[in-house]
Each structure stands twice: as structure tokens, then as C-alpha cells.
Amino acid sequence: MSRILVVDDEANIRILYAEELSEEGYEVVTAAGTAEAIEKLQQMEFDLAVLDIKLKNESGIDLLQKLVKERHDMPVVLCSAFSCYKDDFSAWLADGYIVKSGDLSELKQEIARVLAKKTQRARGGQ
């Protein structure tokens, strides 16, 4: 079972993602901001992180950059209500980018794609 860290400042989004992704068979841990996320990253291993870009007074992009440096083996999917960040050079560090929607099928597909790619890399494929 893959463990996913969901970082979003909106409680309703965290609850929705946790329920939906748990139904898909993932173990989901949530964090409301970067400090909580870093604390959880120090406590346990994750197979993937889903980061909101705009957190209250913080940026998911800043957390992404930290993860690329310190946890380069953990893929990240950015999730934002805005498509404009997709063209931000810093967002290109992520393994996936999803525009938030009430329909979570795209998010689920992207998570499955990124995790499959991670597994393939671990087995020596591309």
C-alpha cells in the first residue's frame, strides 16, 4: 500500500482527498501547511506527496523545492485551483500537475501514473 502525504490548507479538501484516496487503496496522511508537512516527513516515509500551491501564508512551490533537495526519490503532484502555475518554471520540478476539480478522477489517474513511473524507475526502467 502506497502512503501519500496531502498538503492543503483547506480542511474540506484534506478530508475529501483522504476519503477518496483511501477508497483507492492508499494510506493517506494530511497536513495543513508546510511546517506540519515537514514534521510528518520526519516521522514517516511517503511514496508520494500531493501539494497545494497556494497555502495560507506559504507556498507549496517552496515545499516542493525543499523536497526535491532532501527527498528527491519521493514524487510530487502539484494541485492548484489555478492553471497559470503550470507554466511557472519552479512547478516543472514536480512529477505531475493537476487543476483542482470536484471530479477527482484526474488526480487519481495522475497519482497512479506517477507511482507506476516511480516503481518502474526502482526496477531499473525509465
N, C-alpha and C positions, 0 to 999 in steps of 0.2 A: 504494500500500500504506500503510495507516494504521499509525502507530507508537504502541504502548501501553506505558505505564510501569506495572508491577505492583509495589506496595509491600506486603510481608508479611514478618513476622519469622520465619515458618516456612519453612525451606528446601524441604521437600516440597511445600508449596503453591506456592512460586515456580516450582519445576520443573514441577509439574503444569500450572499456568496457562500457563507459557511454551510447553510442548509442545502443549497443546490449542489455544491461541490462534494459535500458529504454523501449525498444521494448517488453521485457518480463514482463513489468508492474511494475518495481521497480523505486523508486525515487533514483537517483544516484548523489552523491556529490563526487568530486575528490580532491585529494591533491597530490602535487609533492614531499613531504617529510614529515618527522616526525613532524617538527615544525608546518607546515601548518595543518597537520592532528590533532595535539593536539589542535590547535586553533579552528578548526571546531568541534571537540569533545566537547569543552567547550561551543560552541554556540548552538548545537542541539543534539538531541538523534538519535542514529542509531540502526538498528536492526541487522546489521552485518557489518564487515569490511573485505575487500579483501586487503591483504598486499603483496607487492613485497618484497622479502627478501633482495635483493641487491639494495639499493638505493645509490645515488651518494657517499656520504661520511658517510652514515648512514646505519643502519641495521633495516630491518623490524622485525627481531627477538627481538631487543631491544624494539621496539614499542609494539610488542606482549607481552613481559613480563610486560611492563607498563600497558597495557590494562587488562591483567589477574589480576593484583593487584587492579586497580582502576575501571574497568568496567567489572568485572567477568561475568556479565549477558549478555554481548554482544559477540556472537560467532565471531570467526576469521577464515578466509580461507587464507592460505598462497599460494602465486602464485609465482613460480620461473621458470627461464629458465633452472635451474639445478635440477636434481632429487636427487643429493647427499645430499642435506639439509634435505631430508625426514628422514634420519637416525640420524640427529642431535637431541640430547635429548631436546634441547630448542624448537625445532619445534613441539614436541609432545604436547605442550601446546595448539596448535591450534586445532580447530574443524575439519579442513579439509586441504588438501594439494594438489595442482594441479601444474603440469608442464605446463608452458605456451605453447600454441599452436595457430596456426591460426584458428583452429576449436574451437570455444568457447562452444561447446555442453557439454564438461566435466565440465567446470567451471559453466555453468548454472545449470547442474544437481547437482553439489556439493552444490551450493548456495541453491537450492530448498531443498535438503536433510537436510542441516544444519538448515535452517529456520523452516522446518517441525519439526525437533527434538526440537528446541527451543520452538515452540508452544506447543508441547506435554509435555515438562517439565513444562511450565507455567500452563498447565491444570492439573498438578499433576501426569502425567505419567512418564515413564522413559525416 
